[in-house]
Amino acid sequence: MSAILKEPALEFRPMQDVDLPEIVEIERQSYPHPWTQIIFGDCLHAGYSGWVCGRSGMIEAYGILSAAAGEAHLLNICVRKESRQQGLGRKMLRHLVAIARRHDTEMIFLEVRPSNAAARALYEDEGFNELGNRRDYYPAGDGREDALILARTL
């Protein structure tokens, strides 16, 4: 009789300064123009809501949310390359939406690269709608890339 191995439970917890080196490494492996440790630290020290999720002490996904004046803004969400295609991006997004609701926000906004088809599909599937674009928002290999502005009513 073979033993059934149970995967450790996925845990969500607030992001801490001690997490930043691991987060920055995930960010560096995921994006050609990654956020720096200083940017993440500034977000935490400004009081933004930073969250990580993982198993067995390893961070598999993270996200940063700003909430004020009845609105929330999803600033960053990322899943470790080895942990993709397991629904972790969706779980982190839903967790951040729940955090936004706890802050009594009525709307959540985000920007996404038009070239990021996977993220766009996730956001659309989770009820986000396109509002417009921000010209030359993201750095790109050959200059700048626009951002699509998406929003969802909470």
N, CA, C and O atoms as a GROMACS GRO file, in nm:
protein
  616
    1MET      N    1   0.085  -0.117   0.000
    1MET     CA    2   0.000   0.000   0.000
    1MET      C    3   0.089   0.124   0.000
    1MET      O    4   0.178   0.135   0.085
    2SER      N    5   0.068   0.214  -0.092
    2SER     CA    6   0.152   0.334  -0.099
    2SER      C    7   0.094   0.443  -0.010
    2SER      O    8  -0.028   0.457   0.006
    3ALA      N    9   0.183   0.519   0.047
    3ALA     CA   10   0.143   0.630   0.133
    3ALA      C   11   0.106   0.750   0.047
    3ALA      O   12   0.172   0.778  -0.053
    4ILE      N   13   0.002   0.820   0.086
    4ILE     CA   14  -0.039   0.942   0.016
    4ILE      C   15   0.027   1.060   0.085
    4ILE      O   16   0.005   1.084   0.204
    5LEU      N   17   0.107   1.131   0.010
    5LEU     CA   18   0.175   1.248   0.065
    5LEU      C   19   0.085   1.370   0.051
    5LEU      O   20   0.039   1.402  -0.059
    6LYS      N   21   0.062   1.435   0.160
    6LYS     CA   22  -0.021   1.555   0.158
    6LYS      C   23   0.069   1.677   0.146
    6LYS      O   24   0.165   1.693   0.220
    7GLU      N   25   0.035   1.764   0.049
    7GLU     CA   26   0.112   1.886   0.029
    7GLU      C   27   0.086   1.982   0.146
    7GLU      O   28  -0.027   1.994   0.192
    8PRO      N   29   0.191   2.049   0.194
    8PRO     CA   30   0.171   2.146   0.303
    8PRO      C   31   0.071   2.254   0.262
    8PRO      O   32   0.062   2.291   0.145
    9ALA      N   33  -0.005   2.302   0.359
    9ALA     CA   34  -0.106   2.405   0.333
    9ALA      C   35  -0.042   2.536   0.290
    9ALA      O   36   0.067   2.572   0.337
   10LEU      N   37  -0.109   2.606   0.202
   10LEU     CA   38  -0.067   2.739   0.158
   10LEU      C   39  -0.101   2.838   0.268
   10LEU      O   40  -0.214   2.842   0.316
   11GLU      N   41  -0.005   2.918   0.308
   11GLU     CA   42  -0.025   3.015   0.415
   11GLU      C   43  -0.005   3.157   0.363
   11GLU      O   44   0.090   3.184   0.289
   12PHE      N   45  -0.094   3.246   0.403
   12PHE     CA   46  -0.082   3.389   0.374
   12PHE      C   47  -0.040   3.459   0.503
   12PHE      O   48  -0.090   3.427   0.611
   13ARG      N   49   0.051   3.555   0.489
   13ARG     CA   50   0.092   3.634   0.604
   13ARG      C   51   0.142   3.770   0.557
   13ARG      O   52   0.182   3.785   0.441
   14PRO      N   53   0.140   3.870   0.647
   14PRO     CA   54   0.192   4.001   0.608
   14PRO      C   55   0.340   3.994   0.569
   14PRO      O   56   0.418   3.920   0.629
   15MET      N   57   0.376   4.071   0.469
   15MET     CA   58   0.515   4.083   0.424
   15MET      C   59   0.595   4.155   0.532
   15MET      O   60   0.546   4.248   0.596
   16GLN      N   61   0.719   4.111   0.551
   16GLN     CA   62   0.808   4.173   0.650
   16GLN      C   63   0.940   4.210   0.582
   16GLN      O   64   0.974   4.158   0.476
   17ASP      N   65   1.014   4.300   0.646
   17ASP     CA   66   1.144   4.340   0.592
   17ASP      C   67   1.235   4.219   0.567
   17ASP      O   68   1.311   4.217   0.470
   18VAL      N   69   1.229   4.120   0.654
   18VAL     CA   70   1.315   4.002   0.642
   18VAL      C   71   1.284   3.923   0.514
   18VAL      O   72   1.368   3.846   0.467
   19ASP      N   73   1.164   3.940   0.458
   19ASP     CA   74   1.125   3.871   0.334
   19ASP      C   75   1.182   3.935   0.208
   19ASP      O   76   1.185   3.873   0.102
   20LEU      N   77   1.227   4.058   0.220
   20LEU     CA   78   1.260   4.136   0.099
   20LEU      C   79   1.370   4.076   0.012
   20LEU      O   80   1.356   4.079  -0.110
   21PRO      N   81   1.479   4.020   0.067
   21PRO     CA   82   1.578   3.962  -0.023
   21PRO      C   83   1.520   3.849  -0.110
   21PRO      O   84   1.551   3.841  -0.229
   22GLU      N   85   1.438   3.763  -0.052
   22GLU     CA   86   1.377   3.655  -0.130
   22GLU      C   87   1.278   3.711  -0.233
   22GLU      O   88   1.275   3.664  -0.347
   23ILE      N   89   1.200   3.810  -0.194
   23ILE     CA   90   1.103   3.872  -0.284
   23ILE      C   91   1.175   3.938  -0.401
   23ILE      O   92   1.133   3.926  -0.516
   24VAL      N   93   1.283   4.008  -0.371
   24VAL     CA   94   1.358   4.077  -0.477
   24VAL      C   95   1.418   3.975  -0.574
   24VAL      O   96   1.424   4.002  -0.694
   25GLU      N   97   1.460   3.861  -0.526
   25GLU     CA   98   1.514   3.757  -0.614
   25GLU      C   99   1.403   3.702  -0.705
   25GLU      O  100   1.426   3.682  -0.824
   26ILE      N  101   1.284   3.678  -0.650
   26ILE     CA  102   1.170   3.633  -0.732
   26ILE      C  103   1.137   3.739  -0.836
   26ILE      O  104   1.114   3.707  -0.953
   27GLU      N  105   1.134   3.863  -0.794
   27GLU     CA  106   1.105   3.976  -0.883
   27GLU      C  107   1.209   3.984  -0.995
   27GLU      O  108   1.174   4.003  -1.111
   28ARG      N  109   1.335   3.969  -0.960
   28ARG     CA  110   1.445   3.976  -1.058
   28ARG      C  111   1.433   3.865  -1.162
   28ARG      O  112   1.462   3.886  -1.280
   29GLN      N  113   1.391   3.746  -1.119
   29GLN     CA  114   1.376   3.634  -1.212
   29GLN      C  115   1.250   3.644  -1.296
   29GLN      O  116   1.236   3.573  -1.396
   30SER      N  117   1.158   3.731  -1.257
   30SER     CA  118   1.028   3.739  -1.324
   30SER      C  119   1.014   3.853  -1.423
   30SER      O  120   0.936   3.844  -1.518
   31TYR      N  121   1.089   3.960  -1.403
   31TYR     CA  122   1.069   4.081  -1.483
   31TYR      C  123   1.201   4.136  -1.536
   31TYR      O  124   1.303   4.129  -1.468
   32PRO      N  125   1.199   4.190  -1.658
   32PRO     CA  126   1.322   4.251  -1.710
   32PRO      C  127   1.355   4.383  -1.640
   32PRO      O  128   1.470   4.426  -1.641
   33HIS      N  129   1.255   4.447  -1.578
   33HIS     CA  130   1.275   4.573  -1.505
   33HIS      C  131   1.212   4.558  -1.366
   33HIS      O  132   1.106   4.614  -1.339
   34PRO      N  133   1.278   4.482  -1.278
   34PRO     CA  134   1.218   4.450  -1.148
   34PRO      C  135   1.221   4.565  -1.049
   34PRO      O  136   1.303   4.656  -1.058
   35TRP      N  137   1.127   4.559  -0.954
   35TRP     CA  138   1.133   4.650  -0.840
   35TRP      C  139   1.258   4.616  -0.759
   35TRP      O  140   1.304   4.502  -0.760
   36THR      N  141   1.311   4.716  -0.690
   36THR     CA  142   1.429   4.696  -0.604
   36THR      C  143   1.386   4.674  -0.460
   36THR      O  144   1.270   4.694  -0.424
   37GLN      N  145   1.480   4.633  -0.379
   37GLN     CA  146   1.453   4.615  -0.236
   37GLN      C  147   1.412   4.748  -0.173
   37GLN      O  148   1.330   4.751  -0.081
   38ILE      N  149   1.469   4.856  -0.220
   38ILE     CA  150   1.434   4.988  -0.167
   38ILE      C  151   1.286   5.019  -0.196
   38ILE      O  152   1.216   5.071  -0.109
   39ILE      N  153   1.240   4.988  -0.316
   39ILE     CA  154   1.099   5.014  -0.350
   39ILE      C  155   1.006   4.933  -0.260
   39ILE      O  156   0.910   4.986  -0.205
   40PHE      N  157   1.036   4.804  -0.246
   40PHE     CA  158   0.953   4.720  -0.158
   40PHE      C  159   0.956   4.772  -0.015
   40PHE      O  160   0.852   4.780   0.051
   41GLY      N  161   1.074   4.807   0.034
   41GLY     CA  162   1.086   4.859   0.170
   41GLY      C  163   1.009   4.988   0.189
   41GLY      O  164   0.944   5.008   0.291
   42ASP      N  165   1.017   5.076   0.090
   42ASP     CA  166   0.941   5.202   0.097
   42ASP      C  167   0.790   5.175   0.104
   42ASP      O  168   0.719   5.243   0.178
   43CYS      N  169   0.743   5.077   0.028
   43CYS     CA  170   0.600   5.043   0.032
   43CYS      C  171   0.560   4.996   0.171
   43CYS      O  172   0.456   5.037   0.223
   44LEU      N  173   0.640   4.910   0.231
   44LEU     CA  174   0.608   4.860   0.365
   44LEU      C  175   0.610   4.973   0.467
   44LEU      O  176   0.520   4.983   0.550
   45HIS      N  177   0.712   5.056   0.461
   45HIS     CA  178   0.727   5.164   0.559
   45HIS      C  179   0.623   5.274   0.539
   45HIS      O  180   0.595   5.350   0.632
   46ALA      N  181   0.565   5.284   0.418
   46ALA     CA  182   0.459   5.380   0.392
   46ALA      C  183   0.324   5.329   0.441
   46ALA      O  184   0.224   5.401   0.439
   47GLY      N  185   0.321   5.204   0.485
   47GLY     CA  186   0.197   5.147   0.537
   47GLY      C  187   0.112   5.074   0.435
   47GLY      O  188  -0.004   5.044   0.463
   48TYR      N  189   0.167   5.046   0.317
   48TYR     CA  190   0.092   4.968   0.219
   48TYR      C  191   0.076   4.826   0.272
   48TYR      O  192   0.152   4.782   0.358
   49SER      N  193  -0.022   4.757   0.221
   49SER     CA  194  -0.050   4.621   0.265
   49SER      C  195   0.027   4.524   0.176
   49SER      O  196  -0.010   4.500   0.061
   50GLY      N  197   0.134   4.468   0.230
   50GLY     CA  198   0.215   4.371   0.158
   50GLY      C  199   0.188   4.232   0.214
   50GLY      O  200   0.182   4.214   0.335
   51TRP      N  201   0.172   4.134   0.125
   51TRP     CA  202   0.140   3.998   0.165
   51TRP      C  203   0.227   3.899   0.090
   51TRP      O  204   0.264   3.921  -0.025
   52VAL      N  205   0.258   3.790   0.156
   52VAL     CA  206   0.327   3.678   0.093
   52VAL      C  207   0.244   3.552   0.116
   52VAL      O  208   0.169   3.543   0.213
   53CYS      N  209   0.259   3.458   0.027
   53CYS     CA  210   0.200   3.326   0.052
   53CYS      C  211   0.302   3.222   0.011
   53CYS      O  212   0.382   3.243  -0.081
   54GLY      N  213   0.296   3.111   0.080
   54GLY     CA  214   0.390   3.005   0.051
   54GLY      C  215   0.362   2.881   0.134
   54GLY      O  216   0.265   2.872   0.208
   55ARG      N  217   0.453   2.788   0.118
   55ARG     CA  218   0.446   2.661   0.190
   55ARG      C  219   0.583   2.630   0.247
   55ARG      O  220   0.686   2.660   0.186
   56SER      N  221   0.584   2.572   0.363
   56SER     CA  222   0.708   2.524   0.425
   56SER      C  223   0.815   2.632   0.431
   56SER      O  224   0.933   2.604   0.413
   57GLY      N  225   0.775   2.755   0.456
   57GLY     CA  226   0.870   2.864   0.473
   57GLY      C  227   0.920   2.927   0.344
   57GLY      O  228   0.996   3.024   0.349
   58MET      N  229   0.880   2.874   0.227
   58MET     CA  230   0.924   2.932   0.100
   58MET      C  231   0.815   3.024   0.046
   58MET      O  232   0.698   2.986   0.038
   59ILE      N  233   0.853   3.145   0.008
   59ILE     CA  234   0.759   3.239  -0.052
   59ILE      C  235   0.735   3.197  -0.197
   59ILE      O  236   0.828   3.183  -0.275
   60GLU      N  237   0.608   3.177  -0.230
   60GLU     CA  238   0.572   3.138  -0.366
   60GLU      C  239   0.505   3.250  -0.444
   60GLU      O  240   0.507   3.252  -0.567
   61ALA      N  241   0.445   3.345  -0.371
   61ALA     CA  242   0.380   3.460  -0.436
   61ALA      C  243   0.376   3.575  -0.336
   61ALA      O  244   0.385   3.556  -0.215
   62TYR      N  245   0.363   3.696  -0.391
   62TYR     CA  246   0.353   3.814  -0.306
   62TYR      C  247   0.272   3.920  -0.377
   62TYR      O  248   0.253   3.915  -0.498
   63GLY      N  249   0.225   4.015  -0.299
   63GLY     CA  250   0.150   4.125  -0.356
   63GLY      C  251   0.153   4.246  -0.266
   63GLY      O  252   0.170   4.234  -0.144
   64ILE      N  253   0.138   4.364  -0.326
   64ILE     CA  254   0.136   4.491  -0.252
   64ILE      C  255   0.011   4.567  -0.294
   64ILE      O  256  -0.019   4.580  -0.412
   65LEU      N  257  -0.061   4.617  -0.193
   65LEU     CA  258  -0.186   4.689  -0.215
   65LEU      C  259  -0.184   4.818  -0.135
   65LEU      O  260  -0.144   4.820  -0.019
   66SER      N  261  -0.226   4.926  -0.199
   66SER     CA  262  -0.244   5.053  -0.131
   66SER      C  263  -0.393   5.078  -0.122
   66SER      O  264  -0.466   5.061  -0.219
   67ALA      N  265  -0.440   5.118  -0.003
   67ALA     CA  266  -0.583   5.146   0.015
   67ALA      C  267  -0.600   5.275   0.092
   67ALA      O  268  -0.543   5.292   0.200
   68ALA      N  269  -0.679   5.367   0.036
   68ALA     CA  270  -0.706   5.495   0.101
   68ALA      C  271  -0.823   5.563   0.031
   68ALA      O  272  -0.845   5.542  -0.088
   69ALA      N  273  -0.896   5.642   0.104
   69ALA     CA  274  -1.003   5.726   0.050
   69ALA      C  275  -1.104   5.648  -0.034
   69ALA      O  276  -1.151   5.697  -0.137
   70GLY      N  277  -1.137   5.527   0.011
   70GLY     CA  278  -1.238   5.448  -0.057
   70GLY      C  279  -1.193   5.376  -0.182
   70GLY      O  280  -1.274   5.314  -0.251
   71GLU      N  281  -1.062   5.382  -0.213
   71GLU     CA  282  -1.008   5.315  -0.330
   71GLU      C  283  -0.886   5.232  -0.292
   71GLU      O  284  -0.815   5.263  -0.197
   72ALA      N  285  -0.865   5.125  -0.367
   72ALA     CA  286  -0.746   5.043  -0.351
   72ALA      C  287  -0.673   5.037  -0.484
   72ALA      O  288  -0.734   5.047  -0.591
   73HIS      N  289  -0.542   5.021  -0.476
   73HIS     CA  290  -0.459   5.013  -0.595
   73HIS      C  291  -0.365   4.894  -0.578
   73HIS      O  292  -0.282   4.892  -0.487
   74LEU      N  293  -0.379   4.796  -0.666
   74LEU     CA  294  -0.289   4.682  -0.666
   74LEU      C  295  -0.161   4.725  -0.734
   74LEU      O  296  -0.160   4.753  -0.854
   75LEU      N  297  -0.052   4.730  -0.658
   75LEU     CA  298   0.073   4.783  -0.709
   75LEU      C  299   0.165   4.677  -0.768
   75LEU      O  300   0.239   4.703  -0.863
   76ASN      N  301   0.161   4.556  -0.711
   76ASN     CA  302   0.251   4.451  -0.756
   76ASN      C  303   0.193   4.318  -0.713
   76ASN      O  304   0.144   4.304  -0.601
   77ILE      N  305   0.198   4.221  -0.801
   77ILE     CA  306   0.162   4.084  -0.770
   77ILE      C  307   0.252   3.995  -0.855
   77ILE      O  308   0.270   4.020  -0.974
   78CYS      N  309   0.307   3.892  -0.793
   78CYS     CA  310   0.403   3.808  -0.865
   78CYS      C  311   0.404   3.669  -0.805
   78CYS      O  312   0.385   3.652  -0.684
   79VAL      N  313   0.426   3.570  -0.890
   79VAL     CA  314   0.438   3.430  -0.848
   79VAL      C  315   0.576   3.380  -0.891
   79VAL      O  316   0.620   3.403  -1.004
   80ARG      N  317   0.642   3.312  -0.800
   80ARG     CA  318   0.772   3.250  -0.829
   80ARG      C  319   0.758   3.162  -0.954
   80ARG      O  320   0.659   3.091  -0.970
   81LYS      N  321   0.858   3.168  -1.043
   81LYS     CA  322   0.852   3.094  -1.169
   81LYS      C  323   0.817   2.947  -1.150
   81LYS      O  324   0.734   2.892  -1.222
   82GLU      N  325   0.881   2.882  -1.053
   82GLU     CA  326   0.860   2.738  -1.031
   82GLU      C  327   0.720   2.708  -0.977
   82GLU      O  328   0.678   2.592  -0.977
   83SER      N  329   0.649   2.809  -0.931
   83SER     CA  330   0.518   2.788  -0.869
   83SER      C  331   0.402   2.834  -0.957
   83SER      O  332   0.287   2.835  -0.914
   84ARG      N  333   0.432   2.872  -1.080
   84ARG     CA  334   0.326   2.921  -1.169
   84ARG      C  335   0.239   2.806  -1.220
   84ARG      O  336   0.274   2.689  -1.209
   85GLN      N  337   0.125   2.843  -1.276
   85GLN     CA  338   0.028   2.748  -1.332
   85GLN      C  339  -0.033   2.657  -1.225
   85GLN      O  340  -0.074   2.544  -1.254
   86GLN      N  341  -0.038   2.707  -1.101
   86GLN     CA  342  -0.099   2.632  -0.991
   86GLN      C  343  -0.212   2.711  -0.924
   86GLN      O  344  -0.264   2.670  -0.821
   87GLY      N  345  -0.249   2.824  -0.983
   87GLY     CA  346  -0.357   2.905  -0.928
   87GLY      C  347  -0.314   3.000  -0.818
   87GLY      O  348  -0.400   3.061  -0.753
   88LEU      N  349  -0.184   3.014  -0.795
   88LEU     CA  350  -0.138   3.101  -0.687
   88LEU      C  351  -0.159   3.249  -0.717
   88LEU      O  352  -0.186   3.327  -0.625
   89GLY      N  353  -0.148   3.289  -0.842
   89GLY     CA  354  -0.173   3.428  -0.878
   89GLY      C  355  -0.318   3.464  -0.848
   89GLY      O  356  -0.347   3.571  -0.795
   90ARG      N  357  -0.408   3.375  -0.882
   90ARG     CA  358  -0.552   3.397  -0.856
   90ARG      C  359  -0.577   3.402  -0.705
   90ARG      O  360  -0.651   3.488  -0.657
   91LYS      N  361  -0.516   3.311  -0.631
   91LYS     CA  362  -0.536   3.309  -0.485
   91LYS      C  363  -0.482   3.437  -0.421
   91LYS      O  364  -0.545   3.493  -0.331
   92MET      N  365  -0.366   3.484  -0.468
   92MET     CA  366  -0.310   3.607  -0.413
   92MET      C  367  -0.400   3.725  -0.451
   92MET      O  368  -0.426   3.812  -0.367
   93LEU      N  369  -0.446   3.730  -0.575
   93LEU     CA  370  -0.535   3.837  -0.618
   93LEU      C  371  -0.662   3.840  -0.533
   93LEU      O  372  -0.703   3.946  -0.487
   94ARG      N  373  -0.722   3.726  -0.511
   94ARG     CA  374  -0.844   3.719  -0.430
   94ARG      C  375  -0.816   3.760  -0.285
   94ARG      O  376  -0.900   3.824  -0.222
   95HIS      N  377  -0.700   3.724  -0.235
   95HIS     CA  378  -0.663   3.765  -0.099
   95HIS      C  379  -0.651   3.917  -0.091
   95HIS      O  380  -0.700   3.979   0.003
   96LEU      N  381  -0.587   3.978  -0.190
   96LEU     CA  382  -0.571   4.124  -0.190
   96LEU      C  383  -0.704   4.196  -0.208
   96LEU      O  384  -0.724   4.302  -0.151
   97VAL      N  385  -0.794   4.139  -0.287
   97VAL     CA  386  -0.928   4.196  -0.301
   97VAL      C  387  -1.000   4.191  -0.165
   97VAL      O  388  -1.067   4.287  -0.127
   98ALA      N  389  -0.985   4.080  -0.093
   98ALA     CA  390  -1.046   4.069   0.040
   98ALA      C  391  -0.986   4.172   0.136
   98ALA      O  392  -1.058   4.230   0.218
   99ILE      N  393  -0.856   4.196   0.127
   99ILE     CA  394  -0.792   4.299   0.210
   99ILE      C  395  -0.848   4.436   0.174
   99ILE      O  396  -0.875   4.517   0.263
  100ALA      N  397  -0.864   4.463   0.046
  100ALA     CA  398  -0.921   4.592   0.002
  100ALA      C  399  -1.060   4.611   0.060
  100ALA      O  400  -1.095   4.720   0.104
  101ARG      N  401  -1.140   4.506   0.060
  101ARG     CA  402  -1.275   4.514   0.118
  101ARG      C  403  -1.269   4.547   0.266
  101ARG      O  404  -1.351   4.625   0.316
  102ARG      N  405  -1.173   4.489   0.338
  102ARG     CA  406  -1.158   4.517   0.482
  102ARG      C  407  -1.126   4.663   0.508
  102ARG      O  408  -1.153   4.715   0.617
  103HIS      N  409  -1.069   4.729   0.408
  103HIS     CA  410  -1.037   4.872   0.419
  103HIS      C  411  -1.155   4.959   0.373
  103HIS      O  412  -1.140   5.080   0.355
  104ASP      N  413  -1.270   4.897   0.353
  104ASP     CA  414  -1.392   4.967   0.310
  104ASP      C  415  -1.373   5.042   0.179
  104ASP      O  416  -1.425   5.153   0.162
  105THR      N  417  -1.299   4.984   0.088
  105THR     CA  418  -1.284   5.046  -0.044
  105THR      C  419  -1.399   5.006  -0.134
  105THR      O  420  -1.459   4.899  -0.118
  106GLU      N  421  -1.430   5.092  -0.228
  106GLU     CA  422  -1.539   5.066  -0.320
  106GLU      C  423  -1.490   5.022  -0.458
  106GLU      O  424  -1.566   4.965  -0.536
  107MET      N  425  -1.363   5.048  -0.486
  107MET     CA  426  -1.308   5.019  -0.618
  107MET      C  427  -1.162   4.981  -0.601
  107MET      O  428  -1.092   5.034  -0.516
  108ILE      N  429  -1.117   4.887  -0.685
  108ILE     CA  430  -0.976   4.850  -0.688
  108ILE      C  431  -0.925   4.870  -0.830
  108ILE      O  432  -0.989   4.830  -0.927
  109PHE      N  433  -0.809   4.932  -0.841
  109PHE     CA  434  -0.746   4.965  -0.969
  109PHE      C  435  -0.613   4.890  -0.981
  109PHE      O  436  -0.554   4.848  -0.881
  110LEU      N  437  -0.567   4.874  -1.104
  110LEU     CA  438  -0.434   4.820  -1.130
  110LEU      C  439  -0.392   4.858  -1.270
  110LEU      O  440  -0.474   4.896  -1.353
  111GLU      N  441  -0.262   4.848  -1.295
  111GLU     CA  442  -0.208   4.864  -1.430
  111GLU      C  443  -0.147   4.730  -1.471
  111GLU      O  444  -0.095   4.656  -1.388
  112VAL      N  445  -0.156   4.701  -1.599
  112VAL     CA  446  -0.098   4.578  -1.652
  112VAL      C  447  -0.043   4.607  -1.791
  112VAL      O  448  -0.098   4.687  -1.866
  113ARG      N  449   0.065   4.540  -1.824
  113ARG     CA  450   0.122   4.554  -1.958
  113ARG      C  451   0.027   4.490  -2.060
  113ARG      O  452  -0.024   4.381  -2.035
  114PRO      N  453   0.001   4.555  -2.171
  114PRO     CA  454  -0.081   4.492  -2.276
  114PRO      C  455  -0.019   4.360  -2.323
  114PRO      O  456  -0.091   4.270  -2.366
  115SER      N  457   0.112   4.349  -2.316
  115SER     CA  458   0.182   4.228  -2.362
  115SER      C  459   0.173   4.112  -2.261
  115SER      O  460   0.214   4.001  -2.294
  116ASN      N  461   0.121   4.136  -2.141
  116ASN     CA  462   0.112   4.031  -2.039
  116ASN      C  463  -0.024   3.962  -2.049
  116ASN      O  464  -0.116   3.989  -1.972
  117ALA      N  465  -0.035   3.872  -2.147
  117ALA     CA  466  -0.162   3.807  -2.177
  117ALA      C  467  -0.214   3.724  -2.060
  117ALA      O  468  -0.335   3.723  -2.035
  118ALA      N  469  -0.126   3.655  -1.989
  118ALA     CA  470  -0.171   3.571  -1.877
  118ALA      C  471  -0.233   3.656  -1.767
  118ALA      O  472  -0.339   3.622  -1.715
  119ALA      N  473  -0.168   3.765  -1.732
  119ALA     CA  474  -0.222   3.853  -1.626
  119ALA      C  475  -0.352   3.917  -1.672
  119ALA      O  476  -0.448   3.924  -1.595
  120ARG      N  477  -0.357   3.962  -1.795
  120ARG     CA  478  -0.480   4.024  -1.846
  120ARG      C  479  -0.596   3.926  -1.840
  120ARG      O  480  -0.707   3.963  -1.802
  121ALA      N  481  -0.572   3.800  -1.877
  121ALA     CA  482  -0.678   3.699  -1.874
  121ALA      C  483  -0.724   3.674  -1.731
  121ALA      O  484  -0.844   3.660  -1.706
  122LEU      N  485  -0.631   3.668  -1.638
  122LEU     CA  486  -0.666   3.649  -1.497
  122LEU      C  487  -0.752   3.765  -1.447
  122LEU      O  488  -0.858   3.743  -1.387
  123TYR      N  489  -0.708   3.887  -1.472
  123TYR     CA  490  -0.782   4.003  -1.423
  123TYR      C  491  -0.922   4.009  -1.484
  123TYR      O  492  -1.019   4.040  -1.415
  124GLU      N  493  -0.933   3.981  -1.613
  124GLU     CA  494  -1.064   3.982  -1.678
  124GLU      C  495  -1.154   3.874  -1.616
  124GLU      O  496  -1.271   3.898  -1.589
  125ASP      N  497  -1.097   3.758  -1.594
  125ASP     CA  498  -1.172   3.647  -1.536
  125ASP      C  499  -1.220   3.679  -1.393
  125ASP      O  500  -1.321   3.627  -1.348
  126GLU      N  501  -1.145   3.765  -1.324
  126GLU     CA  502  -1.179   3.803  -1.187
  126GLU      C  503  -1.263   3.932  -1.180
  126GLU      O  504  -1.280   3.990  -1.073
  127GLY      N  505  -1.314   3.974  -1.295
  127GLY     CA  506  -1.410   4.084  -1.296
  127GLY      C  507  -1.354   4.223  -1.317
  127GLY      O  508  -1.426   4.321  -1.300
  128PHE      N  509  -1.227   4.234  -1.354
  128PHE     CA  510  -1.169   4.366  -1.382
  128PHE      C  511  -1.205   4.408  -1.524
  128PHE      O  512  -1.210   4.325  -1.616
  129ASN      N  513  -1.229   4.537  -1.541
  129ASN     CA  514  -1.263   4.593  -1.672
  129ASN      C  515  -1.163   4.702  -1.709
  129ASN      O  516  -1.110   4.772  -1.622
  130GLU      N  517  -1.138   4.714  -1.838
  130GLU     CA  518  -1.043   4.815  -1.886
  130GLU      C  519  -1.106   4.954  -1.882
  130GLU      O  520  -1.218   4.974  -1.931
  131LEU      N  521  -1.034   5.048  -1.823
  131LEU     CA  522  -1.080   5.187  -1.816
  131LEU      C  523  -1.008   5.278  -1.913
  131LEU      O  524  -1.065   5.378  -1.959
  132GLY      N  525  -0.885   5.246  -1.945
  132GLY     CA  526  -0.806   5.333  -2.032
  132GLY      C  527  -0.662   5.286  -2.032
  132GLY      O  528  -0.633   5.170  -2.004
  133ASN      N  529  -0.571   5.378  -2.066
  133ASN     CA  530  -0.430   5.341  -2.062
  133ASN      C  531  -0.344   5.457  -2.014
  133ASN      O  532  -0.383   5.573  -2.018
  134ARG      N  533  -0.226   5.421  -1.969
  134ARG     CA  534  -0.124   5.518  -1.930
  134ARG      C  535  -0.011   5.505  -2.031
  134ARG      O  536   0.053   5.400  -2.044
  135ARG      N  537   0.012   5.613  -2.102
  135ARG     CA  538   0.114   5.613  -2.208
  135ARG      C  539   0.254   5.604  -2.148
  135ARG      O  540   0.287   5.672  -2.051
  136ASP      N  541   0.336   5.518  -2.209
  136ASP     CA  542   0.478   5.503  -2.172
  136ASP      C  543   0.498   5.476  -2.022
  136ASP      O  544   0.590   5.530  -1.962
  137TYR      N  545   0.414   5.395  -1.964
  137TYR     CA  546   0.416   5.370  -1.820
  137TYR      C  547   0.530   5.278  -1.777
  137TYR      O  548   0.597   5.304  -1.677
  138TYR      N  549   0.550   5.170  -1.852
  138TYR     CA  550   0.649   5.068  -1.814
  138TYR      C  551   0.778   5.083  -1.895
  138TYR      O  552   0.773   5.115  -2.014
  139PRO      N  553   0.893   5.060  -1.831
  139PRO     CA  554   1.016   5.050  -1.911
  139PRO      C  555   1.009   4.923  -1.996
  139PRO      O  556   0.954   4.821  -1.953
  140ALA      N  557   1.065   4.930  -2.114
  140ALA     CA  558   1.067   4.814  -2.204
  140ALA      C  559   1.202   4.809  -2.271
  140ALA      O  560   1.277   4.906  -2.269
  141GLY      N  561   1.232   4.696  -2.330
  141GLY     CA  562   1.362   4.676  -2.394
  141GLY      C  563   1.393   4.779  -2.500
  141GLY      O  564   1.509   4.818  -2.517
  142ASP      N  565   1.291   4.823  -2.572
  142ASP     CA  566   1.313   4.918  -2.680
  142ASP      C  567   1.246   5.052  -2.652
  142ASP      O  568   1.195   5.117  -2.743
  143GLY      N  569   1.245   5.093  -2.527
  143GLY     CA  570   1.186   5.222  -2.490
  143GLY      C  571   1.088   5.207  -2.376
  143GLY      O  572   1.126   5.170  -2.265
  144ARG      N  573   0.960   5.236  -2.402
  144ARG     CA  574   0.856   5.231  -2.300
  144ARG      C  575   0.735   5.156  -2.354
  144ARG      O  576   0.714   5.150  -2.475
  145GLU      N  577   0.656   5.100  -2.264
  145GLU     CA  578   0.533   5.032  -2.300
  145GLU      C  579   0.417   5.096  -2.223
  145GLU      O  580   0.430   5.129  -2.106
  146ASP      N  581   0.306   5.113  -2.291
  146ASP     CA  582   0.187   5.165  -2.224
  146ASP      C  583   0.138   5.066  -2.120
  146ASP      O  584   0.178   4.950  -2.121
  147ALA      N  585   0.052   5.112  -2.030
  147ALA     CA  586  -0.015   5.026  -1.933
  147ALA      C  587  -0.165   5.036  -1.957
  147ALA      O  588  -0.218   5.144  -1.986
  148LEU      N  589  -0.233   4.924  -1.946
  148LEU     CA  590  -0.377   4.925  -1.944
  148LEU      C  591  -0.421   4.949  -1.801
  148LEU      O  592  -0.366   4.888  -1.709
  149ILE      N  593  -0.518   5.037  -1.781
  149ILE     CA  594  -0.573   5.062  -1.648
  149ILE      C  595  -0.699   4.976  -1.636
  149ILE      O  596  -0.792   4.988  -1.716
  150LEU      N  597  -0.701   4.891  -1.535
  150LEU     CA  598  -0.815   4.805  -1.510
  150LEU      C  599  -0.874   4.839  -1.374
  150LEU      O  600  -0.804   4.888  -1.285
  151ALA      N  601  -1.002   4.814  -1.358
  151ALA     CA  602  -1.068   4.841  -1.230
  151ALA      C  603  -1.180   4.742  -1.209
  151ALA      O  604  -1.232   4.681  -1.303
  152ARG      N  605  -1.215   4.728  -1.082
  152ARG     CA  606  -1.325   4.641  -1.042
  152ARG      C  607  -1.396   4.703  -0.924
  152ARG      O  608  -1.333   4.748  -0.829
  153THR      N  609  -1.527   4.705  -0.930
  153THR     CA  610  -1.606   4.752  -0.816
  153THR      C  611  -1.607   4.645  -0.709
  153THR      O  612  -1.619   4.526  -0.738
  154LEU      N  613  -1.595   4.688  -0.585
  154LEU     CA  614  -1.600   4.593  -0.474
  154LEU      C  615  -1.735   4.604  -0.407
  154LEU      O  616  -1.761   4.533  -0.310
   0.00000   0.00000   0.00000
